Amino acid sequence: MDVIRECTEHLLLALGRMALNPFYYIGIVFITLQYRRQIILERKFFANRLRSLPREVFRMIAWGFLAGLIASLIMSITGFKMNPQSGMLLGLITLILLFLRVRFLCLAYAAGVLGILRMALSSIPGYDQTSGLAGWLSDAVMGSDLPSLFTLVAVLHLLEGGLILIQGNRLASPLFVESKRGKIVGAYHLQGFWPVPLFLIAPLSGGNFQLTWQPLFSGNWQVSGWDLLVLPAVMGFSQMTLSFLPKAKLRQGAGLILVNGVFLLAGSVITYYWSPFGWVVSVLSILMLEGIVWYGARLERQRSPIFVNGKDGLKILAILPGSAAEAIGLAVGESIYKVNGERVQTKEELHMALRLNSAFCKLEVINLEGQNKFASHPLYEDQHHQLGLILSPENTELFFLKERPFPISSYVRRKWMGVIHRGGVDLGNSGR
């Protein structure tokens, strides 16, 4: 009972420290802004809201909290070493990088920068003889153990890949964008951000408890006691796709992130046994993520946009939840070929065909395999005028987006309703 009470007390103290940590709330505010902007864009394009802001934010916080607990349990086995100054420096590096590019919010970038600084500083004679601000920075840079730091980054990547696979299409938002040829086409913005509270068992001078086991990476540490270190982080990715179905693009991205996590985990183990490898794993932590961005963009350039209307009819870009289209089993990427026996190739032709029978509609659809399938549904006065279908654009839409990376500071400069008449606005973050 004493052990249970002691563990509960330490956990409650850690929760209290997390509740007072400003970096955790900065992450939540950022996530709220991201999803608020996404919902505003959906209303602007489709005159419909496809998701609820409170529900989306709560879902991301809940999944992030669960991921944080899992990561914390895993790290209790491997061990984690970082002094409070180093944790603060890691947060400051993350904020600085965030103002350069939104995708730099990922912990791997800040960990890579910190790792490079640590390896560089350790090669300078007398680095530990400084005082004042220089001394604080020296303690902060040298206060983290690279094998355990990059093990944490690897674990977060593995959890992130799993969350992408689990949540799937809930991370996808349809948009109208300008293609490289200047044509307005359908696209998907795929994004997920999770605030992750980490409760890490770390060796600290004057620690509050002793462990009954020895963490894997603690063999070379000078340990006088242990405590729970709170470290807020944000897991996240953001990609744009014009040439893949959202499910396929999400699986592709999740697979690359999982592979990245495995490589970082292997690099952490090598660094534990051979410390000079810290240079390699620090640089790879950054380059592998940039490689994912480059590879995804390369695949997009090699393929043509798929959300365009053509000879097969009207391409389905998205389906409203709870709509008639969802009820009859239509899917994103399929094409509406005929309505009530009439070929349809424009939205105007679709509306005219639906008016042929005010009580019932029959659809002929070309599915993802190129096969024809048939569906029917009664019509009601209060239902969506297109059966709940969001169709690919016809190049006459008043609003579209221009995809271009931007720093987080542009949120301050840009109005939320920044999509302009027959013009464009930066989407935000392209790539991971």
N, C-alpha and C positions, 0 to 999 in steps of 0.2 A: 504493500500500500504506500510506503514511503517513496518508493521508486516512481510509482504512478503519479503521486502528488508532486514530486520534484519535476518530473517531465512536463506535467500540466502547467506548473508555474513558469518553467522556462519557455514553453510554447506561448503562453499568454503574454509574457514579457516581449517575446519576439513579435507577436501580432501587434502589440502596442507600439513597438518601434517602427514596424512597417506602416501603421496608421499615421505616424508622424513624419514619415519620409516623403519629402516633396516630389522626388523623382517618380514615385509610383503614381501620383495624381497627375503629373505632367503627361505620363503615358496614357492615362484614361482620357484626359482632355484632348490629346492628339487623336486618339481613336474616335472619340465623339465627333470631332471636327471632320475627320475623314468620312464617316458614315453620314453625317448631316449633309455634307456636300454631295455625296452620292445620291441621297434621296431627293435633294433639290433638283439635280440633273435629271433624274427619272421623271419627276413631275414636269419638268420643262419639255422633255422630249415626247413623252407618251401621255401626258395629262392624267397619269395614274401613279400612285405610290405603290411600289412593289414590296416594300418592307417597312417595318416600324423602327424608328430610331431607338426608343427605349429598349425594345426587345433585342435589337442587334447589339447594342452596347452591353446589356446585361448578359447576353449569350457569350460575348467575347470575354467579359470579365470572369464569368463562371468557368469557361473552358481554360482560361489562362490561370486561374487559381488552382484548378485540378492539375494542369501541367506543371505548375510550380511545386505542388506537393510531390508529384512523381519524381521530378528532377531532384528535389531536396532529398528524397529517400535514396535515390541512386547515388547521389554525391556523398551521403553518409557512409557509404561503403568504400568509395574511392578516397574520400577526404578532400578538403578544400582549404587552401591557405591564402588569406588576404587580410591585410590590416585595414582598419577603418579609413586611413588616408588613401590607400590604393582604391578602395571602393568608391570614395568620393571622386577621385581622379578619373576613374572609369566612367562615372556618370557625367562628368564635365566633358570628357572626350566625346561621349555619345551625343550630348547636346550640341557641341560644336559641329560635329559631322552632320547632324540632323539639319542644321541651317545651310549646309551645302547641297544635300540631296536627301529626299525623304527616305529612300531605300537604305541610307547609311544608318538608319535607326537600329538596324540589326546589331546585336551584341558582338557578332563576329568581327565587324569592322573596328569597333573600339578596342576589342581584345587584341586584334592584330596590331593596331597602333601602339597599345601599351606593351605588347610583347617586343616589338621592334625597339621601343624606347628602353626597355629593360635590358635587352641584349647589348644595345649600344652603350648604355651607361655602365654596365658591368665591365666593359672593356676599357674604361677610363680609370687610370690610377688615381687613388685618393678621392673617389666620388663620395665616400662616406665621411669625409672630413668637413663637409660644408655645414652651414648653419643658416638660421633665418628661413626666408622663403625658399632659397635653394636647398636647404636641408630638408624642408618639408616635402618639396618635390622629389628629392632623392629618396626619401623614405616611402613616398607614395608609389614611385616607379618600381622600386625594389621590393615593395611589400606584398607582391603577389607571386605565387608559385605557378610557373607556366604550365607544367603538366596538368595540374588540377584545374587551372583556368580554361585551358582548351578542351579538357574533358567536359567541363560544364557547357562550353559552346557546342561541342559535339552532341551532347545529350539534348540540348535545346533544339538543335537541327533535327534530330531523330523524332522528337516530339512534334515539332512543327510539320514535318512531312506526314506524320500520322494524322494530325489534325486536319490537314488539307484533304487527305483521303477520306476522313470521316465526314467532314462537313460538306465536301463536294460542291454542288451547284449553289448552295447557300452563299458561297463566296463570289458568285458571278453576277455582274450587273450589265445589262445590255445598254448600248450606246449607238449613236450615229457619229461616224468619224469621216474625215477626209482621207482617202487612200493616197498612195504615192502618185497616182495618175490624176489626182484632182477630182475623183468621183466620190460622191457620198455613199458610203456602204455601212452595213451593220457590223458591229464589233462587240466584244465583251471586255469589260474591265474586271479582272480577277484580283481580288485583294482580301487579305485577312490579317488582322493585327490583334494580338493578345497580350494584355499586361500580365506579366508573370512575376508574382512575389516569391522570392527564393529564401528559404530558411536553411542556411548552410552551417553545418557543424564545423567550426574552424578553431585552430589553436590560437589562443589569445593569452597574453600575460595576465595573470590574475583571473583566469577562467573560472567559471562557476561550477564546473563538474568534471568528472573523469569518465572516460569511456571504458566499457568492458571489452571492447574489441579494438584492433589496430587497423585503421584505414589503410588501403593499399598503397597510397602515395606518401604516407607519413614516416617512412623509414629514416629519412634524413632530416626530419624536422626536430627542432628543440621545443619540446612540448611540456609546459608546466600546468596547463589546464585547457579546458575547452569551453566554448560558448556558442550560442546561436547567432550567426551573422546574418542580418537581413540585407538582401540585395535585390532591388526591383529591376526587372528587365522587361523588354518588349520583344516578342517574337512577331515576325511579320514578313509578308511578301506582297508584291504588287506587279501584275503583268497585264499587258494588253494583247488580245489576239483578234485578228481579222480572218485567219485562214484555218483555224481549228475549232471544233466544237468545244464548249467550255469544259465538259467532262474530260475530253482527251488532253486538253492543255493543262488542266489541273493535275491529272495523273502524271503527265510529263514533268511538270514542275516539282511535284512531290517526290518523284523518283530521283531527280537530280539533287534535291535537298537531302534526301536520305543517303545517297552516295557520298555527298559532301560530308555529312556527319560521320560516316564510317571512316573516311580518310582522315578527318581531324582526330578521331579517337585513336587511330593507329599512330598518327603523328605525336599525340600526347604521350603514348606509351614509350615511343622511341626517345622523346625528349627527357622522360624520367630517367632512362638508362644512359643517355648520352646528351648532356645539356646543350652542346653547340647546335643540335638540331632545332633548338628554339628559334633560330633565325628562319629556318625553312618553314616551320609550322606557323610562325607569325605572319610571314609573307603569304603563304598559301591560304591562310584564313581569309585574307582580303581577295587574293587573285581568283580563288575558286568561285566566290560569289560573283565577281565580275565576269568570270567565264560563263556562269549560268546565264547572266544577262545577255552576253554576246551570243551565246549559242541559241537562246530563244529568239533573239532578233534575227539571226541568220536563217533559222527555220521559217520565220514569218516572211522574209524576203524571197525565199525560194518558192513560195506557194502563192496562189491567187486568193483574193477574198472569197469566202463561201457564202456570206450573208448578202447575196444580191439576187434580184428577181431575174428570171430568164425564161427559156422555152418550156421549162417544167412547171412554170406557174409562179406563185408568190411564196417566197422563202420565209419560213417561220423563224423570227429572231428570238421571241420569248413568248411565254404564256402566263397570263395573269392567274394567280392562285385562286382556286375555287370557281373558276370560270367554266363555261360549257366546253371550251377547247380542252381543258384539263380533264373534264369528266369523260370525254369520248376518247381519250388516250392519244391525242396529238402530241408530237414531240418537237423540241427545238431542232432546226436543221431540215425538217421535212418541208415539202412544197405542196401548197394548195393548187391542184391541177384543174379541177372542175367543181362548181357549186351549182346544185340543182340542174345538172346536165350541161351547164354552160362553161366553156373555157374562160379562165380568168388570168389575166396577166398584169392588171393594174388594180389598185384599191377601188377605183371607181367601178370597174367591172365587177369586183367582188360585191360591192353594195347593191348594184343593180341585180345581180344574180340572187342575192339574199331576198330581195323584194319580190321575186317571182312567186314565192310561197311565204306568206306572212306567219304561218303557224309551224313550219317544219323546214329543215334544210338537210340536203344530202350532199356529202362531200366525197370527192375522189382525190386521194392524197398520194403523192410519191414519197415513200419512206426513205430512210437512210441507206437502205440496200438497193434503191432504185426500183423497187417493186411497187405496184399500185395496190392501195388498200382503200376500203370504203368505210365511211362513218356517217352517222345521222344523229340529229338532236332536235328536240322541239324548241321553238323560239318563244321568248317571253318579252314583255314590254320593258321590264326593268333590267335586262341583261346588257352586257357590253355590246356595242354596235358591230364589233368584229368577232363576236363569240369569245372574246377574251384573248384574241390573237394580237401580238405585236409583230408586225410584218417588217421585212427589210425595206429600206428607203428606196424611193424612186428618183432620187437626185433632184427633187424639187422641195425638199424639206427646208423649213426656215432656219433651223438650228442644227448645228453639228459641232463637233469638237476637233481641235487640232492637238495631236499627241506630241508633247514636248516635255522633257524633264524640267522640273523647277525646284528651287529650294523652298524650305518651309517658310522662309520670310515672306514669300509671295502671298501667303494666306493673309498677311497683314495688309498688303497693298491691294489685293483683288477683292471686289465685291462678290458676294455669293452668287448672285444672278448674273455672272459674268459671261454667259453664253449670249452672243449677239446675233442680230438678224442677218442671216446669210453670211455669217462670218465664223470665227472659231475662237476657242479659248483653250488654254493649256489644260490637258487632262490632269496632269499632276506628275505622278511617278511612272516612268516606263521602265520595264525590267523588274528585277526582283526588289 
